[in-house]
Amino acid sequence: MPRQVDHTDRRRRIAEAVCRLADERGLEGVTLRDVAACAQVSMGAVQRCFRTKEEMLVFALGHIGERIGERVRARLVRSPAQSAGTALGHAVTELSLLREEHRAEARVWLAFIAQAAVSEPLAGMLRANYASLQEAFTRLITEAGDGSDRAASLDPQREARTLLALADGLTAHVLIGHLTRQEAQDVLHAHLAGLWGQPVPLPRTD
């Protein structure tokens, strides 16, 4: 009998290969032939999984986005002892990819953002991801501001948008060496503290 092929696993291996190559040379240097070699599958296998290179890139973006999203969602789940502000701060720290072990992930994520400027399928997936995060951040900002004197002056949706933009900006500034991870953490800490007029505990990134 012919050997059964696990297509889900193969597509995941191809996505991982895309991410490794994007980390090494950027998305412009990712070719179907190199992806096949990196994933240790044939060119035909790649083409059977994905009709075009763009379809392959969209799947790879979804793959890395889900990996980051799982960590963010884990931070958004509040324990009884955790305030909404703390949950928000931890989630934004994860999204900013400031830890050293996430440096390769950060390079790949920004490569996809750059490519999305000229690829509507990639841009559409990113918009959907950001919309979901914006909704979660808006809810937490609203909850964290309940009962505070500053709550009346806050626009939760606008602040959620600001945090999403700040997260990607900090990722880029750390990658190019304009900021250290600690300096980026300080910027994030100061911004969150300014929302409610009090410090927000954040996880360490060193």
N, C-alpha and C positions, 0 to 999 in steps of 0.2 A: 504494500500500500504506500502511496506517496506520503511523505512527511507533512503533517499538519503545520501550517504557518500561523503564528500568533501575530495577526496584523496590528493589533493594538500595541504590542510590545515593539514591533518593528518600527511603527510610526514614532513611538517614544524614543527609540534609539536614534532614529534619523533626526528628530528634534534636538536631542542632546548633541549630536554631531554638528548641527547647524550652529548651536550656541557655542561650542568649543571653537569652531572656525571663525565665528563672528568675534569672539574674544581675541583671537590671534591676529585677525587681519581686517575686521570690519565686515559688514554685510556685502559691500561691493566685491569683496574677495571670495565670497561663498559661491562655489559652482556645484552643479549636480554631481559631477565626477568626483570632486574632492569630498563631498558629503558622503557619497557611496563608499569611498575608501575609508573615511574616518569612522563610519558606522559599521564597516566590515560587511557590507551587502553589495549586491550587483547594481549597476546603473538601472537595469530593468526593474529591480525590486523597488528602487526609489521612484521610478516613473509609474509603477503600478500603484504605489501609495499616494502619489501626488501628480496631478496632471500637468502642473506648471510650477516653476520656481516660486512664484508669488503665493500659490496655494501652500507650498511647503513652508514658506516664511510665516504665513498667517498661523499655521498650526504650531510652529516653533514659538511664536510670540505667545500664543495661548498657553503653551506648555510652561514657559518661564513665568508668565503672569500668574498662572495657577500656583506655582511654587511660592512666589512672593505673597500671593493672596492668602495662602493657607497660614503663613506666619502672621500676617496682618490680622486676619480673622481671629486667630487664637488670642491676640492681644486685645481685640475688641470684646471678647467674652469676659464680662466682669465677674469677679468673685465678690462675696459679700463685703470683704474688707477693702475693696478697690473702688475709688471714686471714678465718676465718669471722666473727669479731667485727667486722671492718671492713666486710665485705659486709652484715652485719646493720645496722650503723649507717647505711650509705648507703641501704639499702632503707627504713628507718624515716624517714630524712630526706625521701625522696621521698614517702612516704605522708603525712607531716605537711603537705605542700604549703606549705612555708615560703618558697619563693622568690617574689619579687615577680611574676614572669611567670605564676605559678600562682595568683595571688590570686583571679581570677575563677572559676577551677576550684574553689578552696576554698569560695567562697560558694555555688556550685551544689551541691557535694558535701554541705555541711551542710544546705542546703535539702532535699535528698533524705532525709537522715537524719531530719530533723524530720518530714517527711511520712510516713516509714516507720512512725512511731509510731502512725499511724491507718490504715495501708494494709498489709495482710498480704502482698500480692504484692511490694511494695517491700521489706518487712522480710525476706521469704524470700530475695530476691536478695542483700541485704546480709549475711544470715547465711551464705550460701554463700560469698560473697567473703571474709568474715572467717575462716571455717573454713579456707579454702585458705591464706590468709596465716598463720594461726596454726600450721598444720602446717609451713610452710616456716620460720617463725621458731623453732619448737620444735627443728627439726632443726639449725639453725645455732647456737642457744644450747647444745645438747648438744655439738656439735662444738667450739665455741669453748671450752667448759669442760673438755674432755678433758685430763687431766693436771694441772689446776690444783688448788690446795689448797681453793679455794672451791667447786669443782664439786659436792662431796658435799652441800653445803647448799642447792644450787639445785634448784628444781622447774622444769624447762625449759618445761613447758606453762603453768604459772602465770605465769612471766616473759614468755612470748609473749603471753598475754592482757593482761598489764600494758602491754607495749609498744604493742599495738593501741589500748588505751584512752588511753594517753599521747599517741599520734599524733593522734587526733581531738581530744583536749583541747587540745593545743598549737595545732592549727589554729583552734579556736574562740577561744582566748585572744588569738592574734595578730590575728584578724579584728576583734574588738571593741576592740582597742587596749590590752588589759590587759598584754600582753607585746609587746616588739619582736621582730623575727625573730631578732636576736642573743641576746636573753634566752631565747627558746624553744630556740634551738640550745644554749645553755649548760645548760639544764635537761636536754635530751636527752643531751648529752655527759656530764654528771655521773651521770645514771642508768646509762648504759651502762658507764662507768668503774667504778661501784659493783658491777656484776655480777661482774667478774673482778678488781677491785682494781688496774686499770691503765687508762690513757687509751686511747680508741678513736678513731682519726682519722676525722673526719667532713668531708663536702664543704662548701664555703662556700655560704651562701644569699643573700649580698648581690650 
